[in-house]
């Protein structure tokens, strides 16, 4: 959370991979909840394709946590998605698996 825009863009992809592998990182959804100028500044260097990838990642995390019945996590990921990433997503909505 203390990274600048360059560092955030650089480290987010490996963090997303580790989350998908279920390696128990800290709460990435918190860092993807764009609710302040500081948080918006952290993602300002993402191009359209990178933003779409993050949006899809957040949707996947919502579906995965819904499958595992982690309501608190689903809520956190949904709030992150709604805070910024929904407007960047251009894919088909994911269903719970």
Buried (B, 14 or more C-beta within 10 A) or exposed (E): EEEEBEEBBEEBEEBBEEBEEEEEEEEBBEBBBBEEEEBEEBBEEBEEEBBBBBBBBBBBBBBBBBEEEEEEBBEBBBBBBEBBBBEBBEEEEBEEE
